[in-house]
Amino acid sequence: MSIENPVPIQERLTLTLPEAAWLAGLPVRELRHAADRHDLETFTLTSTTKRVRRRDLEDWLNTL
């Protein structure tokens, strides 16, 4: 069962990699590669789902 997040994606402070990819207009694999290379900072909480802070995504995008 999936719980719908009531906060619009454009206003979220943390994003999953698929959400961040959608927001950035990039393929998810590009964000996964950047995360694996530690170019894009990610974190996990209580699951194995990688998340990225919105400001870290914006900082990484500015380096492209």
N, C-alpha and C positions, 0 to 999 in steps of 0.2 A: 504494500500500500504506500502510495506517495502522498506527501502532504504538500499542498500548494503554498508557495511563499507569497504572502500578500503584498510584500514590498516590490515595487517595479524594479526590474533589473538595472535600469539606469540610475537608481538611487541606492543600490546596495553597496555597503562598504567592503564586503568580502564576496568573492565569486568563485564558483567551481571553474575548472579549466574550460569546460564546454561553454559556460556562460561568458567567461572572459573572452574566449575566441569569438563568440557571436557578437559581443559588444565591440570588439576590436576589428571585426570583419576579416579575421584570419582563420586558417585551418587550425583545428585543435592540435594537430601534430606539431605545428610550429611552436605553440606554447609549451607542449610537452617537452620538445627538444630544448627549448630555452630553460625550462625548469630543471631538466636533467643536467644541463651544463652549468647550472647555478647562475645563469644570466637573469632569470626571472625568479624572484624569491617567492616560495610557496610555503605553506604550513598545513598540518593536519590537526584535527581536534580529537574527537573520540572515534573516528573512523579512518579508513585508508584513503578517503577522498581528499585529493589535494585541493587546496584553496589558495587564492591569491588576493592580497589586499588591493583595493581599487587604486590607491596611490602608487603601489609597486608596479601595477600594470601600466599606469600612465607614465611612470618614470622609464620603464623598459621600452614602451612605444616611442618615447622621445629620443631614444638612442638609435632607433632604426633609420 
